[in-house]
């Protein structure tokens, strides 16, 4: 597979016309994992994956689909926080385009109630450095209209352009997102999680709101009480007990269509 090779914002970049998955490409080329900041991008991702193995749809030439290699210095249990902090970086990047995105736990960015971006963080082990690395996969619907996706997704997704942003392309958006990702990574390393956790909660609008959440025994309801030290969603039940929700879908109970 041929690719263009260059640098953006100090990051070495490999840009492919088409790939099944940028995360998978990095795992299949472990030598790239030794270089923090390595980026793999594709103009068309044909077999992208989301959280819990779900399929990620990509429109050829209209989505920004890329993966970034990080070498975090936090405890391994906190690596999951990077999915949250990456959402902050995407929101910061989109806000300057005149749209109003918000965050949804754990790894989605919405405009209105429709998904515009998904994030998949995967922990791996480097080949030469013998240390953990993080592959951060990000897919942003940049151009086109929801009707260009499969019909079952029309009411669930949107694009940056369809939400009112002007003069944006995957190529122009990538440097902005990388710059924002570098900023949140530096903020986490230097300041810890407190300010980022506060920003995430503010940008999600979830704190204090009632939600439905999925567990093995079915759907339950609770009120969002915060974010735990390893990224779990803290939920207060009707009994007053606060639990840590680690996996499973979460939905607003008062969602407006």
KAFEN-V657563 format. One record per residue. N is the residue number from 1. RES is the residue in three letters. PHI is phi in whole degrees, -180 to 180 (999 if undefined). PSI is psi in whole degrees, 0 to 359 (NA if undefined). Layout:
BEGIN
{{N & RES & PHI & PSI} {N & RES & PHI & PSI}}
END
This chain:
BEGIN
{{1 & UNK & 999 & 125} {2 & UNK & -87 & 154} {3 & UNK & -153 & 158} {4 & UNK & -88 & 144} {5 & UNK & -127 & 123} {6 & UNK & -161 & 188} {7 & UNK & -121 & 144} {8 & UNK & -134 & 125} {9 & UNK & 52 & 37} {10 & UNK & 82 & 1} {11 & UNK & -98 & 130} {12 & UNK & -69 & 131} {13 & UNK & -124 & 136} {14 & UNK & -115 & 119} {15 & UNK & -114 & 117} {16 & UNK & -103 & 149} {17 & UNK & -68 & 322} {18 & UNK & -152 & 139} {19 & UNK & -147 & 150} {20 & UNK & -62 & 313} {21 & UNK & -160 & 130} {22 & UNK & -70 & 324} {23 & UNK & -62 & 315} {24 & UNK & -64 & 321} {25 & UNK & -58 & 316} {26 & UNK & -65 & 321} {27 & UNK & -69 & 332} {28 & UNK & -83 & 350} {29 & UNK & -127 & 72} {30 & UNK & -61 & 340} {31 & UNK & -64 & 335} {32 & UNK & -75 & 340} {33 & UNK & -73 & 344} {34 & UNK & -77 & 347} {35 & UNK & -106 & 102} {36 & UNK & -61 & 134} {37 & UNK & 98 & 352} {38 & UNK & -61 & 136} {39 & UNK & -124 & 135} {40 & UNK & -122 & 126} {41 & UNK & -125 & 150} {42 & UNK & -139 & 144} {43 & UNK & -76 & 341} {44 & UNK & -149 & 112} {45 & UNK & -98 & 118} {46 & UNK & -95 & 344} {47 & UNK & -144 & 48} {48 & UNK & -68 & 152} {49 & UNK & -122 & 143} {50 & UNK & -108 & 193} {51 & UNK & -64 & 144} {52 & UNK & 61 & 31} {53 & UNK & 76 & 11} {54 & UNK & -73 & 152} {55 & UNK & -77 & 138} {56 & UNK & -108 & 123} {57 & UNK & -87 & 137} {58 & UNK & -132 & 130} {59 & UNK & -87 & 128} {60 & UNK & -55 & 124} {61 & UNK & 75 & 0} {62 & UNK & -117 & 347} {63 & UNK & -107 & 148} {64 & UNK & -97 & 107} {65 & UNK & -122 & 116} {66 & UNK & -152 & 164} {67 & UNK & -130 & 143} {68 & UNK & -123 & 136} {69 & UNK & -93 & 128} {70 & UNK & -122 & 151} {71 & UNK & -118 & 80} {72 & UNK & -65 & 152} {73 & UNK & -105 & 2} {74 & UNK & -81 & 165} {75 & UNK & -57 & 147} {76 & UNK & -57 & 328} {77 & UNK & -65 & 341} {78 & UNK & -97 & 3} {79 & UNK & -60 & 330} {80 & UNK & -63 & 339} {81 & UNK & -62 & 335} {82 & UNK & -66 & 334} {83 & UNK & -65 & 321} {84 & UNK & -69 & 312} {85 & UNK & -65 & 327} {86 & UNK & -65 & 325} {87 & UNK & -61 & 320} {88 & UNK & -60 & 317} {89 & UNK & -62 & 318} {90 & UNK & -65 & 316} {91 & UNK & -61 & 315} {92 & UNK & -58 & 319} {93 & UNK & -68 & 322} {94 & UNK & -78 & 329} {95 & UNK & -59 & 323} {96 & UNK & -70 & 348} {97 & UNK & -90 & 359} {98 & UNK & 92 & 12} {99 & UNK & -105 & 168} {100 & UNK & -121 & 79} {101 & UNK & -80 & 162} {102 & UNK & -144 & 165} {103 & UNK & -100 & 148} {104 & UNK & -133 & 127} {105 & UNK & -63 & 138} {106 & UNK & -99 & 341} {107 & UNK & -146 & 28} {108 & UNK & -115 & 149} {109 & UNK & -117 & 130} {110 & UNK & -115 & 153} {111 & UNK & -123 & 119} {112 & UNK & 67 & 230} {113 & UNK & -109 & 19} {114 & UNK & -114 & 140} {115 & UNK & -74 & 132} {116 & UNK & -118 & 344} {117 & UNK & -153 & 142} {118 & UNK & -126 & 151} {119 & UNK & -131 & 136} {120 & UNK & -131 & 113} {121 & UNK & -102 & 128} {122 & UNK & -129 & 128} {123 & UNK & -87 & 133} {124 & UNK & -137 & 176} {125 & UNK & -117 & 133} {126 & UNK & -73 & 154} {127 & UNK & -79 & 312} {128 & UNK & -97 & 322} {129 & UNK & -77 & 346} {130 & UNK & 51 & 52} {131 & UNK & -148 & 159} {132 & UNK & -71 & 146} {133 & UNK & -132 & 163} {134 & UNK & -123 & 128} {135 & UNK & -99 & 119} {136 & UNK & -108 & 105} {137 & UNK & -95 & 129} {138 & UNK & -131 & 131} {139 & UNK & -126 & 121} {140 & UNK & -120 & 128} {141 & UNK & -78 & 105} {142 & UNK & -95 & 302} {143 & UNK & -110 & 169} {144 & UNK & 90 & 184} {145 & UNK & -121 & 156} {146 & UNK & -55 & 329} {147 & UNK & -68 & 351} {148 & UNK & -84 & 348} {149 & UNK & -90 & 171} {150 & UNK & -55 & 145} {151 & UNK & -57 & 327} {152 & UNK & -69 & 350} {153 & UNK & -102 & 353} {154 & UNK & -55 & 319} {155 & UNK & -85 & 357} {156 & UNK & -109 & 342} {157 & UNK & -129 & 165} {158 & UNK & -147 & 180} {159 & UNK & -126 & 164} {160 & UNK & -63 & 316} {161 & UNK & -66 & 319} {162 & UNK & -67 & 342} {163 & UNK & -92 & 4} {164 & UNK & 112 & 356} {165 & UNK & -72 & 140} {166 & UNK & -110 & 151} {167 & UNK & 52 & 49} {168 & UNK & -122 & 140} {169 & UNK & -138 & 165} {170 & UNK & -57 & 323} {171 & UNK & -68 & 322} {172 & UNK & -81 & 335} {173 & UNK & -79 & 328} {174 & UNK & -56 & 311} {175 & UNK & -60 & 324} {176 & UNK & -66 & 317} {177 & UNK & -69 & 319} {178 & UNK & -63 & 319} {179 & UNK & -62 & 318} {180 & UNK & -68 & 322} {181 & UNK & -64 & 318} {182 & UNK & -60 & 321} {183 & UNK & -66 & 316} {184 & UNK & -72 & 327} {185 & UNK & -62 & 314} {186 & UNK & -64 & 320} {187 & UNK & -63 & 318} {188 & UNK & -66 & 317} {189 & UNK & -66 & 321} {190 & UNK & -89 & 328} {191 & UNK & -116 & 352} {192 & UNK & 80 & 195} {193 & UNK & -95 & 350} {194 & UNK & -59 & 307} {195 & UNK & -70 & 324} {196 & UNK & -68 & 321} {197 & UNK & -62 & 318} {198 & UNK & -63 & 318} {199 & UNK & -67 & 319} {200 & UNK & -60 & 313} {201 & UNK & -62 & 320} {202 & UNK & -66 & 318} {203 & UNK & -77 & 343} {204 & UNK & -88 & 330} {205 & UNK & 68 & 17} {206 & UNK & -89 & 334} {207 & UNK & -60 & 126} {208 & UNK & 83 & 358} {209 & UNK & -97 & 149} {210 & UNK & -78 & 139} {211 & UNK & -137 & 160} {212 & UNK & -101 & 138} {213 & UNK & -136 & 147} {214 & UNK & -95 & 129} {215 & UNK & -129 & 174} {216 & UNK & -56 & 323} {217 & UNK & -85 & 2} {218 & UNK & 126 & 191} {219 & UNK & -86 & 140} {220 & UNK & -131 & 173} {221 & UNK & -124 & 153} {222 & UNK & -166 & 178} {223 & UNK & -115 & 132} {224 & UNK & -67 & 123} {225 & UNK & -110 & 353} {226 & UNK & 149 & 192} {227 & UNK & -120 & 131} {228 & UNK & -76 & 172} {229 & UNK & -65 & 345} {230 & UNK & -118 & 17} {231 & UNK & 96 & 358} {232 & UNK & -67 & 150} {233 & UNK & -85 & 123} {234 & UNK & -87 & 126} {235 & UNK & -127 & 131} {236 & UNK & -95 & 123} {237 & UNK & -84 & 170} {238 & UNK & -62 & 337} {239 & UNK & -77 & 350} {240 & UNK & 96 & 348} {241 & UNK & -70 & 139} {242 & UNK & -106 & 124} {243 & UNK & -116 & 161} {244 & UNK & -100 & 117} {245 & UNK & -95 & 112} {246 & UNK & -95 & 322} {247 & UNK & -147 & 167} {248 & UNK & 104 & 149} {249 & UNK & -68 & 155} {250 & UNK & -133 & 134} {251 & UNK & -134 & 144} {252 & UNK & -67 & 139} {253 & UNK & -81 & 340} {254 & UNK & -113 & 35} {255 & UNK & -60 & 131} {256 & UNK & -100 & 130} {257 & UNK & -82 & NA}}
END
